[in-house]
Amino acid sequence: MERRLKEAQSALIQTEKQAAIAELAGSAAHELNQPLTAVMGYAELLLKKLSADDPNRRFVQTLYEEAERMAAVVKKIGRITRYESKSYVGGTRIVDLDKSSR
């Protein structure tokens, strides 16, 4: 009986942890997406205004491409439904965005 109680408590803790992570991920994705959309919009406007031979065009293009890359990460964060981790530098464990957002 005691063993089953401990198993049930452990399962409950895991479920609560999963729910908290999903809520945090959704909130973070929403908050990050708004300023990121503005950055991408302004970069796109600059690209339209800059001529093809403008030396600053490649910097703005890089800015836009990196913002797109960040948007893909934010999208993964928003899809997190469970906690999966992976090894990182120095033995640290971090959230595995790919596994957690499937």
Distance bins in CASP14 RR format, pairs under 12 A and 6 or more apart:
PFRMAT RR
TARGET T0000
AUTHOR 0000-0000-0000
RMODE 2
METHOD distances of the structure
MODEL  1
1 7 0 0 0 0 0 1 0 0 0 0 0
1 8 0 0 0 0 0 1 0 0 0 0 0
2 8 0 0 0 0 0 1 0 0 0 0 0
2 9 0 0 0 0 0 1 0 0 0 0 0
3 9 0 0 0 0 0 1 0 0 0 0 0
3 10 0 0 0 0 0 1 0 0 0 0 0
4 10 0 0 0 0 0 1 0 0 0 0 0
4 11 0 0 0 0 0 1 0 0 0 0 0
5 11 0 0 0 0 0 1 0 0 0 0 0
5 12 0 0 0 0 0 1 0 0 0 0 0
6 12 0 0 0 0 0 1 0 0 0 0 0
6 13 0 0 0 0 0 1 0 0 0 0 0
7 13 0 0 0 0 0 1 0 0 0 0 0
7 14 0 0 0 0 0 1 0 0 0 0 0
8 14 0 0 0 0 0 1 0 0 0 0 0
8 15 0 0 0 0 0 1 0 0 0 0 0
9 15 0 0 0 0 0 1 0 0 0 0 0
9 16 0 0 0 0 0 1 0 0 0 0 0
10 16 0 0 0 0 0 1 0 0 0 0 0
10 17 0 0 0 0 0 1 0 0 0 0 0
11 17 0 0 0 0 0 1 0 0 0 0 0
11 18 0 0 0 0 0 1 0 0 0 0 0
12 18 0 0 0 0 0 1 0 0 0 0 0
12 19 0 0 0 0 0 1 0 0 0 0 0
13 19 0 0 0 0 0 1 0 0 0 0 0
13 20 0 0 0 0 0 1 0 0 0 0 0
13 83 0 0 0 0 0 1 0 0 0 0 0
14 20 0 0 0 0 0 1 0 0 0 0 0
14 21 0 0 0 0 0 1 0 0 0 0 0
14 82 0 0 0 0 1 0 0 0 0 0 0
14 83 0 0 0 0 1 0 0 0 0 0 0
15 21 0 0 0 0 0 1 0 0 0 0 0
15 22 0 0 0 0 0 1 0 0 0 0 0
15 82 0 0 0 0 0 1 0 0 0 0 0
15 83 0 0 0 0 0 1 0 0 0 0 0
16 22 0 0 0 0 0 1 0 0 0 0 0
16 23 0 0 0 0 0 1 0 0 0 0 0
16 83 0 0 0 0 0 1 0 0 0 0 0
17 23 0 0 0 0 0 1 0 0 0 0 0
17 24 0 0 0 0 0 1 0 0 0 0 0
17 82 0 0 0 0 1 0 0 0 0 0 0
17 83 1 0 0 1 0 0 0 0 0 0 0
17 84 0 0 0 0 0 1 0 0 0 0 0
17 85 0 0 0 0 0 1 0 0 0 0 0
17 95 0 0 0 0 0 1 0 0 0 0 0
18 24 0 0 0 0 0 1 0 0 0 0 0
18 25 0 0 0 0 0 1 0 0 0 0 0
18 80 0 0 0 0 1 0 0 0 0 0 0
18 81 1 0 0 1 0 0 0 0 0 0 0
18 82 1 0 1 0 0 0 0 0 0 0 0
18 83 1 0 1 0 0 0 0 0 0 0 0
18 84 0 0 0 0 0 1 0 0 0 0 0
18 95 0 0 0 0 0 1 0 0 0 0 0
18 100 0 0 0 0 1 0 0 0 0 0 0
19 25 0 0 0 0 0 1 0 0 0 0 0
19 26 0 0 0 0 0 1 0 0 0 0 0
19 80 0 0 0 0 0 1 0 0 0 0 0
19 81 0 0 0 0 1 0 0 0 0 0 0
19 82 0 0 0 0 1 0 0 0 0 0 0
19 83 0 0 0 0 0 1 0 0 0 0 0
20 26 0 0 0 0 0 1 0 0 0 0 0
20 27 0 0 0 0 0 1 0 0 0 0 0
20 80 0 0 0 0 0 1 0 0 0 0 0
20 82 0 0 0 0 0 1 0 0 0 0 0
20 83 0 0 0 0 1 0 0 0 0 0 0
21 27 0 0 0 0 0 1 0 0 0 0 0
21 28 0 0 0 0 0 1 0 0 0 0 0
21 77 0 0 0 0 0 1 0 0 0 0 0
21 78 0 0 0 0 0 1 0 0 0 0 0
21 79 0 0 0 0 0 1 0 0 0 0 0
21 80 1 0 0 1 0 0 0 0 0 0 0
21 81 0 0 0 0 1 0 0 0 0 0 0
21 82 1 0 0 1 0 0 0 0 0 0 0
21 83 1 0 1 0 0 0 0 0 0 0 0
21 84 0 0 0 0 1 0 0 0 0 0 0
21 85 0 0 0 0 0 1 0 0 0 0 0
21 95 1 0 0 1 0 0 0 0 0 0 0
21 96 0 0 0 0 0 1 0 0 0 0 0
21 97 0 0 0 0 0 1 0 0 0 0 0
21 100 1 0 0 1 0 0 0 0 0 0 0
21 101 0 0 0 0 0 1 0 0 0 0 0
22 28 0 0 0 0 0 1 0 0 0 0 0
22 29 0 0 0 0 0 1 0 0 0 0 0
22 77 0 0 0 0 0 1 0 0 0 0 0
22 78 0 0 0 0 1 0 0 0 0 0 0
22 79 0 0 0 0 1 0 0 0 0 0 0
22 80 1 0 1 0 0 0 0 0 0 0 0
22 81 1 0 1 0 0 0 0 0 0 0 0
22 82 1 0 0 1 0 0 0 0 0 0 0
22 83 0 0 0 0 1 0 0 0 0 0 0
22 95 0 0 0 0 0 1 0 0 0 0 0
22 100 0 0 0 0 1 0 0 0 0 0 0
22 101 0 0 0 0 0 1 0 0 0 0 0
23 29 0 0 0 0 0 1 0 0 0 0 0
23 30 0 0 0 0 0 1 0 0 0 0 0
23 78 0 0 0 0 0 1 0 0 0 0 0
23 80 0 0 0 0 1 0 0 0 0 0 0
23 81 0 0 0 0 0 1 0 0 0 0 0
24 30 0 0 0 0 0 1 0 0 0 0 0
24 31 0 0 0 0 0 1 0 0 0 0 0
24 77 0 0 0 0 1 0 0 0 0 0 0
24 78 0 0 0 0 1 0 0 0 0 0 0
24 80 0 0 0 0 1 0 0 0 0 0 0
24 83 0 0 0 0 0 1 0 0 0 0 0
24 95 0 0 0 0 0 1 0 0 0 0 0
24 100 0 0 0 0 0 1 0 0 0 0 0
25 31 0 0 0 0 0 1 0 0 0 0 0
25 32 0 0 0 0 0 1 0 0 0 0 0
25 73 0 0 0 0 0 1 0 0 0 0 0
25 74 0 0 0 0 1 0 0 0 0 0 0
25 75 0 0 0 0 0 1 0 0 0 0 0
25 76 0 0 0 0 1 0 0 0 0 0 0
25 77 1 0 1 0 0 0 0 0 0 0 0
25 78 1 0 1 0 0 0 0 0 0 0 0
25 79 1 0 0 1 0 0 0 0 0 0 0
25 80 1 1 0 0 0 0 0 0 0 0 0
25 81 0 0 0 0 1 0 0 0 0 0 0
25 82 0 0 0 0 0 1 0 0 0 0 0
25 83 0 0 0 0 1 0 0 0 0 0 0
25 95 0 0 0 0 1 0 0 0 0 0 0
25 97 0 0 0 0 1 0 0 0 0 0 0
25 100 1 0 0 1 0 0 0 0 0 0 0
25 101 0 0 0 0 1 0 0 0 0 0 0
26 32 0 0 0 0 1 0 0 0 0 0 0
26 33 0 0 0 0 1 0 0 0 0 0 0
26 74 0 0 0 0 1 0 0 0 0 0 0
26 75 0 0 0 0 0 1 0 0 0 0 0
26 76 0 0 0 0 0 1 0 0 0 0 0
26 77 1 0 0 1 0 0 0 0 0 0 0
26 78 1 0 1 0 0 0 0 0 0 0 0
26 79 0 0 0 0 1 0 0 0 0 0 0
26 80 1 0 0 1 0 0 0 0 0 0 0
26 81 0 0 0 0 0 1 0 0 0 0 0
26 100 0 0 0 0 0 1 0 0 0 0 0
26 101 0 0 0 0 0 1 0 0 0 0 0
27 33 0 0 0 0 0 1 0 0 0 0 0
27 34 0 0 0 0 0 1 0 0 0 0 0
27 74 0 0 0 0 0 1 0 0 0 0 0
27 77 0 0 0 0 1 0 0 0 0 0 0
27 78 0 0 0 0 1 0 0 0 0 0 0
27 80 0 0 0 0 0 1 0 0 0 0 0
28 34 0 0 0 0 0 1 0 0 0 0 0
28 36 0 0 0 0 0 1 0 0 0 0 0
28 73 0 0 0 0 0 1 0 0 0 0 0
28 74 0 0 0 0 1 0 0 0 0 0 0
28 75 0 0 0 0 0 1 0 0 0 0 0
28 76 0 0 0 0 0 1 0 0 0 0 0
28 77 1 0 1 0 0 0 0 0 0 0 0
28 78 1 0 0 1 0 0 0 0 0 0 0
28 79 0 0 0 0 0 1 0 0 0 0 0
28 80 0 0 0 0 1 0 0 0 0 0 0
28 95 0 0 0 0 0 1 0 0 0 0 0
28 97 0 0 0 0 0 1 0 0 0 0 0
29 36 0 0 0 0 1 0 0 0 0 0 0
29 37 0 0 0 0 0 1 0 0 0 0 0
29 70 0 0 0 0 0 1 0 0 0 0 0
29 71 0 0 0 0 0 1 0 0 0 0 0
29 72 0 0 0 0 0 1 0 0 0 0 0
29 73 0 0 0 0 1 0 0 0 0 0 0
29 74 1 0 1 0 0 0 0 0 0 0 0
29 75 1 0 0 1 0 0 0 0 0 0 0
29 76 0 0 0 0 1 0 0 0 0 0 0
29 77 1 0 1 0 0 0 0 0 0 0 0
29 78 1 1 0 0 0 0 0 0 0 0 0
29 79 0 0 0 0 1 0 0 0 0 0 0
29 80 0 0 0 0 1 0 0 0 0 0 0
29 97 0 0 0 0 0 1 0 0 0 0 0
29 101 0 0 0 0 1 0 0 0 0 0 0
30 36 0 0 0 0 0 1 0 0 0 0 0
30 37 0 0 0 0 0 1 0 0 0 0 0
30 74 0 0 0 0 1 0 0 0 0 0 0
30 75 0 0 0 0 0 1 0 0 0 0 0
30 77 0 0 0 0 1 0 0 0 0 0 0
30 78 1 0 0 1 0 0 0 0 0 0 0
31 37 0 0 0 0 0 1 0 0 0 0 0
31 74 0 0 0 0 1 0 0 0 0 0 0
31 77 0 0 0 0 0 1 0 0 0 0 0
31 78 0 0 0 0 0 1 0 0 0 0 0
32 38 0 0 0 0 0 1 0 0 0 0 0
32 39 0 0 0 0 0 1 0 0 0 0 0
32 67 0 0 0 0 0 1 0 0 0 0 0
32 70 1 0 0 1 0 0 0 0 0 0 0
32 71 0 0 0 0 1 0 0 0 0 0 0
32 72 0 0 0 0 0 1 0 0 0 0 0
32 73 0 0 0 0 1 0 0 0 0 0 0
32 74 1 0 1 0 0 0 0 0 0 0 0
32 75 0 0 0 0 0 1 0 0 0 0 0
32 76 0 0 0 0 0 1 0 0 0 0 0
32 77 1 0 0 1 0 0 0 0 0 0 0
32 78 0 0 0 0 1 0 0 0 0 0 0
33 39 0 0 0 0 0 1 0 0 0 0 0
33 40 0 0 0 0 0 1 0 0 0 0 0
33 67 0 0 0 0 0 1 0 0 0 0 0
33 70 0 0 0 0 1 0 0 0 0 0 0
33 71 1 0 0 1 0 0 0 0 0 0 0
33 72 0 0 0 0 0 1 0 0 0 0 0
33 73 0 0 0 0 0 1 0 0 0 0 0
33 74 1 0 1 0 0 0 0 0 0 0 0
33 75 0 0 0 0 1 0 0 0 0 0 0
33 76 0 0 0 0 0 1 0 0 0 0 0
33 77 0 0 0 0 1 0 0 0 0 0 0
33 78 0 0 0 0 1 0 0 0 0 0 0
34 40 0 0 0 0 0 1 0 0 0 0 0
34 41 0 0 0 0 0 1 0 0 0 0 0
34 71 0 0 0 0 0 1 0 0 0 0 0
34 74 0 0 0 0 0 1 0 0 0 0 0
35 41 0 0 0 0 0 1 0 0 0 0 0
35 42 0 0 0 0 0 1 0 0 0 0 0
35 67 0 0 0 0 0 1 0 0 0 0 0
35 70 0 0 0 0 0 1 0 0 0 0 0
35 71 0 0 0 0 0 1 0 0 0 0 0
35 74 0 0 0 0 0 1 0 0 0 0 0
36 42 0 0 0 0 0 1 0 0 0 0 0
36 43 0 0 0 0 0 1 0 0 0 0 0
36 63 0 0 0 0 0 1 0 0 0 0 0
36 64 0 0 0 0 0 1 0 0 0 0 0
36 66 0 0 0 0 0 1 0 0 0 0 0
36 67 1 0 0 1 0 0 0 0 0 0 0
36 68 0 0 0 0 1 0 0 0 0 0 0
36 69 0 0 0 0 0 1 0 0 0 0 0
36 70 1 0 1 0 0 0 0 0 0 0 0
36 71 1 0 1 0 0 0 0 0 0 0 0
36 72 0 0 0 0 0 1 0 0 0 0 0
36 73 0 0 0 0 1 0 0 0 0 0 0
36 74 1 0 0 1 0 0 0 0 0 0 0
36 75 0 0 0 0 0 1 0 0 0 0 0
36 77 0 0 0 0 0 1 0 0 0 0 0
37 43 0 0 0 0 0 1 0 0 0 0 0
37 44 0 0 0 0 0 1 0 0 0 0 0
37 67 0 0 0 0 1 0 0 0 0 0 0
37 68 0 0 0 0 0 1 0 0 0 0 0
37 70 0 0 0 0 0 1 0 0 0 0 0
37 71 0 0 0 0 1 0 0 0 0 0 0
37 74 0 0 0 0 1 0 0 0 0 0 0
38 44 0 0 0 0 0 1 0 0 0 0 0
38 45 0 0 0 0 0 1 0 0 0 0 0
38 67 0 0 0 0 1 0 0 0 0 0 0
38 71 0 0 0 0 0 1 0 0 0 0 0
39 45 0 0 0 0 0 1 0 0 0 0 0
39 46 0 0 0 0 0 1 0 0 0 0 0
39 60 0 0 0 0 0 1 0 0 0 0 0
39 63 1 0 0 1 0 0 0 0 0 0 0
39 64 0 0 0 0 1 0 0 0 0 0 0
39 65 0 0 0 0 0 1 0 0 0 0 0
39 66 0 0 0 0 1 0 0 0 0 0 0
39 67 1 0 1 0 0 0 0 0 0 0 0
39 68 0 0 0 0 0 1 0 0 0 0 0
39 69 0 0 0 0 0 1 0 0 0 0 0
39 70 0 0 0 0 1 0 0 0 0 0 0
39 71 0 0 0 0 1 0 0 0 0 0 0
39 74 0 0 0 0 0 1 0 0 0 0 0
40 46 0 0 0 0 0 1 0 0 0 0 0
40 47 0 0 0 0 0 1 0 0 0 0 0
40 60 0 0 0 0 0 1 0 0 0 0 0
40 63 0 0 0 0 1 0 0 0 0 0 0
40 64 1 0 0 1 0 0 0 0 0 0 0
40 65 0 0 0 0 1 0 0 0 0 0 0
40 66 0 0 0 0 1 0 0 0 0 0 0
40 67 1 0 1 0 0 0 0 0 0 0 0
40 68 1 0 0 1 0 0 0 0 0 0 0
40 69 0 0 0 0 0 1 0 0 0 0 0
40 70 0 0 0 0 1 0 0 0 0 0 0
40 71 1 0 0 1 0 0 0 0 0 0 0
40 72 0 0 0 0 0 1 0 0 0 0 0
40 74 0 0 0 0 0 1 0 0 0 0 0
41 47 0 0 0 0 1 0 0 0 0 0 0
41 48 0 0 0 0 0 1 0 0 0 0 0
41 60 0 0 0 0 0 1 0 0 0 0 0
41 63 0 0 0 0 0 1 0 0 0 0 0
41 64 0 0 0 0 1 0 0 0 0 0 0
41 67 0 0 0 0 1 0 0 0 0 0 0
41 68 0 0 0 0 0 1 0 0 0 0 0
41 71 0 0 0 0 0 1 0 0 0 0 0
42 48 0 0 0 0 0 1 0 0 0 0 0
42 49 0 0 0 0 0 1 0 0 0 0 0
42 60 0 0 0 0 1 0 0 0 0 0 0
42 63 0 0 0 0 1 0 0 0 0 0 0
42 64 0 0 0 0 1 0 0 0 0 0 0
42 67 0 0 0 0 1 0 0 0 0 0 0
43 49 0 0 0 0 0 1 0 0 0 0 0
43 50 0 0 0 0 0 1 0 0 0 0 0
43 56 0 0 0 0 0 1 0 0 0 0 0
43 57 0 0 0 0 0 1 0 0 0 0 0
43 59 0 0 0 0 1 0 0 0 0 0 0
43 60 1 0 1 0 0 0 0 0 0 0 0
43 61 0 0 0 0 1 0 0 0 0 0 0
43 62 0 0 0 0 1 0 0 0 0 0 0
43 63 1 0 1 0 0 0 0 0 0 0 0
43 64 1 1 0 0 0 0 0 0 0 0 0
43 65 0 0 0 0 1 0 0 0 0 0 0
43 66 0 0 0 0 1 0 0 0 0 0 0
43 67 1 0 0 1 0 0 0 0 0 0 0
43 68 0 0 0 0 1 0 0 0 0 0 0
43 70 0 0 0 0 0 1 0 0 0 0 0
43 71 0 0 0 0 0 1 0 0 0 0 0
44 50 0 0 0 0 0 1 0 0 0 0 0
44 60 0 0 0 0 1 0 0 0 0 0 0
44 61 0 0 0 0 0 1 0 0 0 0 0
44 63 0 0 0 0 0 1 0 0 0 0 0
44 64 1 0 0 1 0 0 0 0 0 0 0
44 65 0 0 0 0 0 1 0 0 0 0 0
44 67 0 0 0 0 1 0 0 0 0 0 0
44 68 0 0 0 0 0 1 0 0 0 0 0
45 60 0 0 0 0 1 0 0 0 0 0 0
45 63 0 0 0 0 0 1 0 0 0 0 0
45 64 0 0 0 0 0 1 0 0 0 0 0
46 54 0 0 0 0 1 0 0 0 0 0 0
46 56 0 0 0 0 1 0 0 0 0 0 0
46 57 0 0 0 0 1 0 0 0 0 0 0
46 58 0 0 0 0 0 1 0 0 0 0 0
46 59 0 0 0 0 1 0 0 0 0 0 0
46 60 1 0 1 0 0 0 0 0 0 0 0
46 61 0 0 0 0 1 0 0 0 0 0 0
46 62 0 0 0 0 0 1 0 0 0 0 0
46 63 0 0 0 0 1 0 0 0 0 0 0
46 64 0 0 0 0 1 0 0 0 0 0 0
46 67 0 0 0 0 0 1 0 0 0 0 0
47 54 0 0 0 0 1 0 0 0 0 0 0
47 56 0 0 0 0 0 1 0 0 0 0 0
47 57 1 0 0 1 0 0 0 0 0 0 0
47 58 0 0 0 0 0 1 0 0 0 0 0
47 59 0 0 0 0 0 1 0 0 0 0 0
47 60 1 0 1 0 0 0 0 0 0 0 0
47 61 1 0 0 1 0 0 0 0 0 0 0
47 62 0 0 0 0 0 1 0 0 0 0 0
47 63 0 0 0 0 1 0 0 0 0 0 0
47 64 1 0 0 1 0 0 0 0 0 0 0
47 65 0 0 0 0 0 1 0 0 0 0 0
47 67 0 0 0 0 0 1 0 0 0 0 0
48 54 0 0 0 0 0 1 0 0 0 0 0
48 57 0 0 0 0 0 1 0 0 0 0 0
48 60 0 0 0 0 0 1 0 0 0 0 0
48 61 0 0 0 0 0 1 0 0 0 0 0
48 64 0 0 0 0 0 1 0 0 0 0 0
49 56 0 0 0 0 0 1 0 0 0 0 0
49 57 0 0 0 0 1 0 0 0 0 0 0
49 60 0 0 0 0 1 0 0 0 0 0 0
50 56 1 0 0 1 0 0 0 0 0 0 0
50 57 1 0 1 0 0 0 0 0 0 0 0
50 58 0 0 0 0 1 0 0 0 0 0 0
50 59 0 0 0 0 1 0 0 0 0 0 0
50 60 1 0 0 1 0 0 0 0 0 0 0
50 61 0 0 0 0 1 0 0 0 0 0 0
50 63 0 0 0 0 0 1 0 0 0 0 0
50 64 0 0 0 0 0 1 0 0 0 0 0
51 57 1 0 0 1 0 0 0 0 0 0 0
51 60 0 0 0 0 0 1 0 0 0 0 0
52 58 0 0 0 0 0 1 0 0 0 0 0
52 61 0 0 0 0 0 1 0 0 0 0 0
54 60 0 0 0 0 1 0 0 0 0 0 0
54 61 0 0 0 0 0 1 0 0 0 0 0
55 61 0 0 0 0 0 1 0 0 0 0 0
56 62 0 0 0 0 0 1 0 0 0 0 0
56 63 0 0 0 0 0 1 0 0 0 0 0
57 63 0 0 0 0 0 1 0 0 0 0 0
57 64 0 0 0 0 0 1 0 0 0 0 0
58 64 0 0 0 0 0 1 0 0 0 0 0
58 65 0 0 0 0 0 1 0 0 0 0 0
59 65 0 0 0 0 0 1 0 0 0 0 0
59 66 0 0 0 0 0 1 0 0 0 0 0
60 66 0 0 0 0 0 1 0 0 0 0 0
60 67 0 0 0 0 0 1 0 0 0 0 0
61 67 0 0 0 0 0 1 0 0 0 0 0
61 68 0 0 0 0 0 1 0 0 0 0 0
62 68 0 0 0 0 0 1 0 0 0 0 0
62 69 0 0 0 0 0 1 0 0 0 0 0
63 69 0 0 0 0 0 1 0 0 0 0 0
63 70 0 0 0 0 0 1 0 0 0 0 0
64 70 0 0 0 0 0 1 0 0 0 0 0
64 71 0 0 0 0 0 1 0 0 0 0 0
65 71 0 0 0 0 0 1 0 0 0 0 0
65 72 0 0 0 0 0 1 0 0 0 0 0
66 72 0 0 0 0 0 1 0 0 0 0 0
66 73 0 0 0 0 0 1 0 0 0 0 0
67 73 0 0 0 0 0 1 0 0 0 0 0
67 74 0 0 0 0 0 1 0 0 0 0 0
68 74 0 0 0 0 0 1 0 0 0 0 0
68 75 0 0 0 0 0 1 0 0 0 0 0
69 75 0 0 0 0 0 1 0 0 0 0 0
69 76 0 0 0 0 0 1 0 0 0 0 0
70 76 0 0 0 0 0 1 0 0 0 0 0
70 77 0 0 0 0 0 1 0 0 0 0 0
71 77 0 0 0 0 0 1 0 0 0 0 0
71 78 0 0 0 0 0 1 0 0 0 0 0
72 78 0 0 0 0 0 1 0 0 0 0 0
72 79 0 0 0 0 0 1 0 0 0 0 0
72 97 0 0 0 0 1 0 0 0 0 0 0
72 98 0 0 0 0 0 1 0 0 0 0 0
72 101 0 0 0 0 0 1 0 0 0 0 0
73 79 0 0 0 0 0 1 0 0 0 0 0
73 80 0 0 0 0 0 1 0 0 0 0 0
73 95 0 0 0 0 0 1 0 0 0 0 0
73 97 1 0 0 1 0 0 0 0 0 0 0
73 98 0 0 0 0 0 1 0 0 0 0 0
73 101 0 0 0 0 0 1 0 0 0 0 0
74 80 0 0 0 0 0 1 0 0 0 0 0
74 97 0 0 0 0 0 1 0 0 0 0 0
74 101 0 0 0 0 0 1 0 0 0 0 0
75 97 0 0 0 0 1 0 0 0 0 0 0
75 98 0 0 0 0 0 1 0 0 0 0 0
75 101 0 0 0 0 1 0 0 0 0 0 0
76 84 0 0 0 0 0 1 0 0 0 0 0
76 95 0 0 0 0 1 0 0 0 0 0 0
76 96 0 0 0 0 1 0 0 0 0 0 0
76 97 1 0 1 0 0 0 0 0 0 0 0
76 98 1 0 0 1 0 0 0 0 0 0 0
76 99 0 0 0 0 0 1 0 0 0 0 0
76 100 0 0 0 0 1 0 0 0 0 0 0
76 101 1 0 1 0 0 0 0 0 0 0 0
76 102 0 0 0 0 1 0 0 0 0 0 0
77 95 0 0 0 0 1 0 0 0 0 0 0
77 96 0 0 0 0 0 1 0 0 0 0 0
77 97 1 0 0 1 0 0 0 0 0 0 0
77 98 0 0 0 0 0 1 0 0 0 0 0
77 100 0 0 0 0 1 0 0 0 0 0 0
77 101 1 0 0 1 0 0 0 0 0 0 0
78 95 0 0 0 0 0 1 0 0 0 0 0
78 97 0 0 0 0 1 0 0 0 0 0 0
78 100 0 0 0 0 1 0 0 0 0 0 0
78 101 1 0 0 1 0 0 0 0 0 0 0
79 97 0 0 0 0 1 0 0 0 0 0 0
79 98 0 0 0 0 0 1 0 0 0 0 0
79 99 0 0 0 0 0 1 0 0 0 0 0
79 100 0 0 0 0 1 0 0 0 0 0 0
79 101 1 1 0 0 0 0 0 0 0 0 0
79 102 1 0 0 1 0 0 0 0 0 0 0
80 95 1 0 0 1 0 0 0 0 0 0 0
80 96 0 0 0 0 1 0 0 0 0 0 0
80 97 1 0 0 1 0 0 0 0 0 0 0
80 98 0 0 0 0 0 1 0 0 0 0 0
80 99 0 0 0 0 1 0 0 0 0 0 0
80 100 1 0 1 0 0 0 0 0 0 0 0
80 101 1 0 1 0 0 0 0 0 0 0 0
80 102 0 0 0 0 1 0 0 0 0 0 0
81 95 0 0 0 0 0 1 0 0 0 0 0
81 97 0 0 0 0 0 1 0 0 0 0 0
81 99 0 0 0 0 0 1 0 0 0 0 0
81 100 1 0 0 1 0 0 0 0 0 0 0
81 101 1 0 0 1 0 0 0 0 0 0 0
81 102 0 0 0 0 1 0 0 0 0 0 0
82 95 0 0 0 0 0 1 0 0 0 0 0
82 96 0 0 0 0 0 1 0 0 0 0 0
82 97 0 0 0 0 0 1 0 0 0 0 0
82 99 0 0 0 0 1 0 0 0 0 0 0
82 100 1 0 1 0 0 0 0 0 0 0 0
82 101 0 0 0 0 1 0 0 0 0 0 0
82 102 0 0 0 0 1 0 0 0 0 0 0
83 93 0 0 0 0 0 1 0 0 0 0 0
83 94 0 0 0 0 0 1 0 0 0 0 0
83 95 1 0 0 1 0 0 0 0 0 0 0
83 96 0 0 0 0 1 0 0 0 0 0 0
83 97 0 0 0 0 0 1 0 0 0 0 0
83 99 0 0 0 0 1 0 0 0 0 0 0
83 100 1 0 0 1 0 0 0 0 0 0 0
83 101 0 0 0 0 0 1 0 0 0 0 0
84 93 0 0 0 0 0 1 0 0 0 0 0
84 94 0 0 0 0 0 1 0 0 0 0 0
84 95 1 0 0 1 0 0 0 0 0 0 0
84 96 1 0 1 0 0 0 0 0 0 0 0
84 97 0 0 0 0 1 0 0 0 0 0 0
84 98 0 0 0 0 1 0 0 0 0 0 0
84 99 1 1 0 0 0 0 0 0 0 0 0
84 100 1 0 1 0 0 0 0 0 0 0 0
84 101 0 0 0 0 1 0 0 0 0 0 0
84 102 0 0 0 0 1 0 0 0 0 0 0
85 91 0 0 0 0 0 1 0 0 0 0 0
85 92 0 0 0 0 1 0 0 0 0 0 0
85 93 1 0 1 0 0 0 0 0 0 0 0
85 94 1 0 0 1 0 0 0 0 0 0 0
85 95 1 0 1 0 0 0 0 0 0 0 0
85 96 1 0 1 0 0 0 0 0 0 0 0
85 97 0 0 0 0 0 1 0 0 0 0 0
85 98 0 0 0 0 0 1 0 0 0 0 0
85 99 0 0 0 0 1 0 0 0 0 0 0
85 100 0 0 0 0 1 0 0 0 0 0 0
86 92 0 0 0 0 1 0 0 0 0 0 0
86 93 1 0 0 1 0 0 0 0 0 0 0
86 94 1 0 0 1 0 0 0 0 0 0 0
86 95 1 0 0 1 0 0 0 0 0 0 0
86 96 1 0 1 0 0 0 0 0 0 0 0
86 97 0 0 0 0 1 0 0 0 0 0 0
86 98 0 0 0 0 1 0 0 0 0 0 0
86 99 1 0 0 1 0 0 0 0 0 0 0
86 100 0 0 0 0 1 0 0 0 0 0 0
87 93 1 0 0 1 0 0 0 0 0 0 0
87 94 0 0 0 0 1 0 0 0 0 0 0
87 95 0 0 0 0 0 1 0 0 0 0 0
87 96 0 0 0 0 1 0 0 0 0 0 0
88 94 1 0 1 0 0 0 0 0 0 0 0
88 95 0 0 0 0 1 0 0 0 0 0 0
88 96 0 0 0 0 1 0 0 0 0 0 0
94 100 0 0 0 0 0 1 0 0 0 0 0
95 101 0 0 0 0 1 0 0 0 0 0 0
96 102 0 0 0 0 1 0 0 0 0 0 0
END
